[in-house]
Amino acid sequence: MKSPFEMTPEAMTSFGYKIVDEVVAHYASVNQKKPVSKASRTEMDAVFLQEAPEESMPAEDVLQFVMKNVIPNSNISTHPKSFSFVPSPSNFISTMADTLATGFNIFSGGWMLAPAAAELEIVTMNWLLKIFDFPVKQGGGIFTSGGSMANLTALATARRIKCDTNFSDAIIYLSDQAHSSNIKAIRILGFQKEQIRIIPTDNEFKISINKLKNEIAKDKLQGKKPFCIIATAGTTNTGSVDPLDAIAQICEQENLWFHIDAAYGGAAILSEKGKIALKGIEKADSLTVDPHKWFFQPYEIGCLLVKDKSWLSYTFSEKPEYLKDIEGNESEINFYDYGIQLTRRFRALKFYMSIKTFGLKAFRKAISYNIDLAEQTENYLRNSKKWEVISSANLAIINFRFHPLKYQFDEKQLDELNQKISAKMMESKEALLVTTILQNQIVIRMCLINPNTTFEHVKETLEQCEVFGDLFSKKYL
Ligand SMILES: *Cc1c(COP(=O)(O)O)cnc(C)c1O
């Protein structure tokens, strides 16, 4: 039988080039598009819902249908006016690298199945270890699907090393600004709610060291076993960095595991200002970074770094009989021994190719630009009589609210006003700009990590918000 999936080289070329043309056209025209798309389940069902077809149809027709209906019904995370959540600016080299990795369908689980893929993961991991001032020889790490999986992998490792199988009294500490993926991970690992301490943050949204110390002391008095502190280096809400040196000291004194979730902020280490903000990051036992955020990689790639790579193999290796022929020697790392997945896509390739192509200098330049742009935005807002800055520019994130000085709006009115401005902006689809809540206030949040975002893009958006704000303000007068 001939494989039913076989295509002629001509057909593959023609189909493949069409897709490349679409992606290139998207890169070239993204500024002319609107970043927001919105569709209800009913609308989407009307377009897509059907039984799996038994019969074939031309690939070009399927592609055309996808280009018409799928792509436009997705927000554009690479858009310069995509300000919300954490945008993913991406880059074309990595996009093509992903295509290459998929095209050759390279298995990135064991050394023997793809020595070069494992080697590239070792090499790029060494680059990251060096960037974060982790020990390159003893340290190690693994690429994951994202920050959530990196945090889960880290906490599974922390528990294995610090508690082994007896963790019923183990207590874990994190701030009220820590990312929800940490709580998810803690729950998945089977910790009870009573084993989690959410520590309040100060007025800069950093974990309160005194409250943290008090909780640890209280737990010890009650015979509990503090075992891990999760610090955040670049909180998702405000870009704040917990006091890393002070937490490192506590971990040292109390013999606790020090995990830093730098999924958002870690990449900032490549800039001068970021390096200062992230002082102490090298003291972590385990560190999550997320290349599909501020390292400009396309989805999915997260990363976990650890001080000692044997911690990972101690936590995750199993030796099943069907893998015994590919075990290899010690230096030839089987990444299935370092984490949860056996079969893994070749994530290191895009990271490798983009850094080799552009050079770290390009990354440093882009990240420094992003940090400066957020500071420039803060200046603009502080000099305006219509805006109030709620959280200063931190690692390219800024939070603010529409609060015209000439009116005496109360808190409830301000919340309503800002919610409506964001809703109106989303409705216009001109900018992806949603709110968050800080100290019980509804605020507008901008995350400015796209190197294609100019101050003009920011200003246009703020001016449009001012028009909406002035309009809605009239209602309260
Ligand atoms: C985004 C983020 C995560 C989760 O990462 P994913 O790649 O979305 O899984 C975890 N922690 C922080 C601080 C984040 O900003």
The ligand as a Gaussian input file, in Angstrom:
#p B3LYP/6-31G(d) Opt

LIG

0 1
 C        3.582000      33.796000      32.844000
 C        4.029000      33.439000      34.191000
 C        4.001000      32.108000      34.634000
 C        3.394000      31.003000      33.815000
 O        4.114000      30.757000      32.646000
 P        3.401000      30.040000      31.385000
 O        4.470000      30.048000      30.367000
 O        2.221000      30.885000      31.027000
 O        3.006000      28.679000      31.811000
 C        4.512000      31.820000      35.887000
 N        5.004000      32.797000      36.662000
 C        5.038000      34.093000      36.279000
 C        5.606000      35.125000      37.206000
 C        4.541000      34.459000      35.037000
 O        4.549000      35.760000      34.668000

